[in-house]
Amino acid sequence: MKVRILAALSLSAAVIGCASGGLTGEGAGRQISQGAAQTAAQQHPKIIEEFGGAETGARGAYVTTVGRKVAAQSGVQGGGNGAYTITTLNSPVLNAFAVPGGYVYITRQLLSLMDDEAELASVLGHEVGHIAADHSKQRSNRSQLSQIVSVLAGVVTGSSEVAQIANQISTGLVLSYSRSQEFEADDLGIRYMAGAGYDPAASPSLLRSLGEATSLDTRVSGGPDERAIPSWARTHPLSADRVTRATQRASQSGMSGRGARNRDAFLAQIDGMLVDDDPAQGVVEGRNFFHPDLRLRFTVPNGYGIQNGTRAVTISGSNGQAMFAGGRYSGDLGSYIAQVFRGLGGQSQINFAQPRGTTVNGIPAAYSTARVATQQGQLDVTVFAYQWDVNTAYHFVTLTRAGSGLGPFSSLVSSTARLSASEESAIRPRVIDVVTVRPGDTVQSLASRMAYNDLKLERFLVLNSLASNSQLRAGDKVKIVVYGNRA
């Protein structure tokens, strides 16, 4: 969370992807429609802002070059030049997606999982394939909420804009492609990357790595929370048969094992790249959220997932959802809470109880709960606000079953506290360090250098697509994650 806001941000389905088609013409003469391109261009700054900014230096230019090289094989006019806009996002979530109008996005976190340029080409080719096949036109106009949003948040009626919280919790409505469309995008991506001279075997190897990363995230979190189901895996379902099928298609291309991998060039680009959370936006460590710049912390309940966004932090579980954000404080927490409710209600007024004052870890606080009607019953919406300084307040908005009030989030709101100077200074970014294997190095010895407190070996193996019995050769290059310096 970097930006202080007062009301929930709603990143609508229109931002993540238009329901209308994006191509005109047939065959090799196809063009990206001017209307779709204009809409995508208008949405582009919003997407960049929501995902923490864009890579504008050499790394971003490198990704764009690879993407255009692959897109040139798509049969869309200008595919190798300006028809596609390819952006690397400063996001700690494994994700890649495409927007009708020729816009393709990939996160730095997904880059960190890759082993070479060919794997990058496979992902970009897949996304270009969705655009070239005009899957948005074939897709149902009704997008689906991500798996992270439970029925509690999904049933809010259109008469109340409390549904904005649901959008924020799910980090926006996500695209829903059919199984056949995903397979077609795989096939097209393999065709494009092979045509561009890359080894198409990188496609199944990247899919396999994503599966391993998903399993590791589940183990790290102790359950299926937000980080255990990467966005890229949610919008592009992974399965063993999909990997097998991609392997077969790569073999049928005649280029498997023969095309370029460009491992050294790729590793040189991601060496020193930030991974996981950017401390400027706050850091998630297990169930804890720390923000060194804002000097605050809180702990989510057991069994709840936490995701740090640019504008807010969201917490999700089977018995409710919550969002943490902030805004300007004018001297009265009651007025602040009323303003939050007004922002949530939009055109519909939310009737809430008179706020009650309290103190949390020495911080003045107040809270109020409202009952909101939904399609399947009622929800309790609670706003719990803290006076942080003379000009700033922060707050949680929680959604629980009617009658629950704060319910499972009582411990959450009670855990909010100020960071000490020593705690703040101890928070450092994690970065990729590409190292050359020396004689005597093993996966175990290199893994011991990983900047984590747990599962160092497992993290190292997934990061480098290695097995526990893999033998390293002197001179090989591998990735490790180390602590960097705060800017």
N, C-alpha and C positions, 0 to 999 in steps of 0.2 A: 504494500500500500504506500503510494508515494504522494498522491494528491489528496488534500483534505476536502471532503464534500459533505453535504448535509442530507441530501435525499439519495435513495438507491439509484444506481445507474442501470438503465435498461438497454442492453445491447441486443437489439432485436434480430429476428431471423433475416430481415432485409439487409442487415449489416454483414452477416456471415455469408449470405448467399441469396441471390434473387431467385424468385420462382419462375421468372420468364426466361425464354431461351436467349442464348448469347451469340448465335452464329447465323449467318445468312449465306445463301449459295450452296452448291453441292460440290463434292469431290475435292480435287486439289485447288479449286478456285474459291473455297470457303473463306469467308471473312468474319471477323468479330464485329457484331453489329455496333453501330455508332451509339445507339441508345444504351446498350449494355455497358459499353466502354465508359460512357459518361457517368452512368450510375455507379459503376465500380470506382471511378476516379473520385467521386464525391464521398464514397464510403471509406476510401483508402486512409485518410488521416484519422478517422475514428478507430479503425482497426489498429493502426500503429499506436495510437494513444492507449488503447485498452490493453495491448500486449507489451507495454513497457518501452516502446520506442523501436527504432529500426537500426540495423547495422548500416552505417554510411561510408565506412572505410574500405580497405582492401578486401576484407573478408566478404562484405556484402557484394562488392563488385565481382569477386570470384564466383560466388554462388549464382549471381545473375548470368555470368558468362557461361557457366555449365548449363544452367536452365535454358538459355537461348539456343545453345548448341543442340540440346535435345529437342526443344520446341520446333526447331527448323525442320524436323522430320514429321511434324504433325499434319502437314497438308494445309495448314491455315496460312493465308497470305501474311507475310511479314513475321512469321513465327521465329525466325532467327534474328530479327531486328527488334522493332518496337511494338509488335503486336501483343507481346506478353510483358507484364511488369512483375518481376520476381523479387520478393523482399524477405530478408532475414530479420526475424523479430527477437527482441530482447526478452524472451520468456523462458521460465524454468520448467515449462510443461512440454512433454514430448508431443509435438503437434505439427501437422502440415495440412493445408487446406487450399481450395481454389474457389475463386469467386467468378461467376459469369462476367464476361467483359475482359478476360485475359489476365486477371490478377492471381498470382500464386504466392503463398506464404509458407515459410518454414521457420521453426524456432531454433535458437542456438542450442537448446537442450537436445533436440533431435540430432543436430549436427554432431554433438559430443558422443553420441552412441555409434556413429558411423566409423567404418574402418578405412574408407578410401573414397575417391572421387566417383567411382562407378556406383557405389551405394547412394551417394547424393544424387547422381543422375537417375537412379531408379525411382526415388521418391518424387523428384521433380517431373519425371516422365509420367508417373502415375497421375499426378495432379493435372498436368497438361492434357492427359488423356481424358479426364473428366470434362474439361472444357471443349476439347476437340470433338468428343462424342456428343456434346450438347446434353449431358445428363441432367442438367438443371431443368431443361424443357420437359424431359420425360418424367422427372420426379414429381410426386404429389405436391400440390401447392401448400399442403399442411405439414410444416416441419414438426419434428418430435422433440420433446424435452429430453435432455440427456439423462442417462440412468441415475445421475447423482440427485436429481430432483425427485423426491418421493411424492406420493399422492397428496400429502398435506399441502405442498406448495403448488401442485399442478391443478388443483380443482377450484382455485379462486375464480370467481365469476368476472366477466368483463366489466361489470359495474364498479369494481374496485380495482385500483391499480396496485394493490398489494402484490399482484402478480409480478410486478417489477422485481420484487425480491427473489422470486423464483428464477427470473431471468439472470439476475446477478449470481445467484448461487450456482447455477449451471454454467456460468461464464458465457451466457448467451444460448439461444436456441441453436441447436447444431443441425447440420445437414443430415438427411437420412437417405442414403443411396441403397438401392436394392443389391442383393447378393450378385445378381447377374451384372449390374453396373460396376461393382467392385472388381469382378473378374475381368470385365472388358477393359477397365482402366489398367489392371495389371498387365493384360495382354498388350495393350497399346504402349504402355510404358516400356515393356521389354522390347517391343518392336522399335520404338523411338531410340532407346539407348543403344541397341545393337546397330541401328542405322547411323548413329553418331560415332560409332567405333568403340563403344564401351562393352565390357564383358557382361552379358545379361545374367550371368550366375549371381551377380551382386543383388538382384531383386529378391530371390528366395533367402539369401544370406541376411539381408537387412530385415526381412519379415521374421526370420528366426530370432534375430537379436531383439526385435521388439517384443516377441513372445517371452524371451528370457527376462527382459527388463520389466515386463508387467508382473511376472512371477516374483521377481526380487522385490519390487515395490510393495506387493502384497505382504511379503514376509517382513519387510522393514516396518510397515505400518501396523502389522498385527491384525489386519483385516481388510476388507474391500472398501477402503475409503477413496476419496477423490484422487489421491496420488497413486493408488493401486490400479486405477483404470485410466491410463493416459488418454488424453483427448484423441491422439492419433489412432489409438486402438479402438476407442469408442466409435469414431466416425468411419473407421476402416477396420471392421471386425477381423481379428486374427484367428486362424485355425490351422490345424496340421494339414488338412487337405488343401488349403490355400497355398501353403508353402510347397507341398508336393506338386500342385498344379503349376506353380510358378517355375519350379525346377524343370518340369517337363517342357514348358513353353521356352525356357531359356535354351534347353538342349536342342529343341526343334529349330531354333534360330540359326544354328550352325556356327554361332559366335561364342558359345559357352566355353570359357577357359582360354579364349583366344584374344578377346578384346582388351582394351586398356583398363587398368585399375587406378593408376596414378596415385598410389598410396602416399608416397613421399610429398607430393605437391599438396595433397589434401591435409596431411598431418601438419605441414608447415603453416597452413592457413588457420588451423584451430589451436595451435600451440599458444598458450597464454589466454585462451578464451574463457570467459566467465561461465561457470556451470552452477546449477541449482539457483538459489535465490540471490538477487542483487540486494546487498545490504541497504542500499538507498531506498528500497521498497519494503524492507523488512525481511526477516529470515524465519523460516519454519524449521524447527528442530524437534522431531517426534511430535508430541502433542503440544509443544510450546511455540508461541509466536513472540519474536523479539523485534523491536524496531529501534535501532541504535540512534537514529536521528531524532525520533520523537521521544526517545527515552522511556518506552513503555513495554510491557509484556503481559501476556495472559496465557492460560492453559485450557485446552478444550477437554471435554469429558472423554472418558474411555469409550472406544467404539465409534467415535465421531471423526470424520475426515476434515481436513483443513486445507484451504487453498488461498494463497496470497495473490490478489489481483492488483492492478495498478491503482484502482480507486478504492478498493475495499477488500476486506478479508472475509471469506465465507466459510461456514462450518455446517456440515451436513451429516445426518444420521437417520436411523429408522424412526425415531420419535420426535423429530423436529429439525428445523434449520435456523441458522442465525447469520447475521451480517454485522461486521464491525466497520464503522466509518467515522467521520468527524466533520466539524464545521465551525463557523464563527460563533463565539459566545458573547452575548450582550449583557451578562450580569444576572440572568434569571434562568435556572435550569428548567423551570416549569414552562417558560416561553419557548425554550429550545426544544423540549419534548413535543410541545404543540406544533412547532414548525416541522418536525420530523413526521408527525402523523399527517399533517397537511400534505407534505410531499408524497407520502405513501398513498393517500386517498385520492389525489388528483381531483377529478370532478365530483367525487362522492365524499361526503364528510364522514370521518371515522369518529365515533363517539367513544372517548376514552375516559377512564377514571381520573380524578384529581391526582396529580403526581405526588408521590410520597418521598420525603427526603431521607437520606441515610449517609453513611460514610463507609468507604471501602478502602482498606489499607491506608487510611489517613487522607483519602481523596474525597471531597464533597461529591455526593451523587444523588440522583433521584430517578424514579421509575414510575411507569403507568402501564396498564394492560387494557386492551380493547377486545371485544368480541366481534368477529367478522363473519358474515354469512358466506357460504360457498355452495357449489353445486352438490356436494356430498356431505353437507353438514356445516359445522362451524369451527373456526380456528380462534385461538388466542394469539393476539399480536401484542408483544411487549416491547416498549422502548425503555432502555436502561442507559442513562446518560451520566457522564462524569465531567466535572469542572476541572479542566487540566491546567489552565492558567487564566489570566485575566481576559484573554481574547479567544481562547480555544476550548472547545468541548469535544469529547468523543462519545460514541454511543454504540450499543448493540441493538439490533432489531431481531427479535426471535419469533418464530412461528411454531406453535405447539397445538396439540389437540385441545378442544374447548374444555375448560375446567382445569387445565394443567398450569396455567400461568407461565412462570419461568420454567417449571418442570425440570427437565434434565439440564437446563442451562444455569441453574442456581450456582453451581460451583464455578462455571465460566465467568459470570459477572463478578463473583467474589474474588477471582484470581487476578484481576487487573491491578497492576502495580507499576510504580516507577522503577526504571532501571538505575542501578547505582553506576557511578563513574567507572568502576572496575568491570562491571558486567558489560557496559557499553563498549569499552575499549577492547574487550575480549572477542567481540564479534568481527570476524574477518570473512572476506569473500573466498570462495573456492574457485580454482582455475585449473584448466588442463595443462599438464606438463608432459610434453613428448620427450621421452628419454631413450637413449640407446642402450640396449642390453649389453652388459659387460660379462666377461667370463666369470662363472660362478653364480650369476644372478638366477633366481628361480621365481616362479609365480608367487611363491610364498614370501620371499624376501622383498620383492617389489610391491606386493600387496600391503606389506607392513607399513609402507610409506603413504598409504591413502589417508586423506584428511577426514576420517570419520572415526567415530567411537565404537562402531559395531560393524560386523559383516564386511570387514576389509577385503578378505579374500574373495568373497562372493561378488562384491562390487567391482573389483579389479577384473575378474573373469568376464563378467557381463560387459564391462566397458570395452574389453578387447576381444570379445567373441572367442574366448578360450575355454578349454575344459580344465578341470582340476589336475589332470595328468599331462597337460600340454608341456612339451619341452621347448624352452626358449633357446635361441641360437645367438651367440655373441654377434653384435652388429645389427640385430633386429631392432625395430622401433616399437615402443608400446606407449600407451597413455596411462598416466596416473593423475589423480586429483590431489592437489596440494593447496595449502592456504596461501592466498595472495595478500596484498596490502590494500587497505582502505584508501579510496581516492580522497 
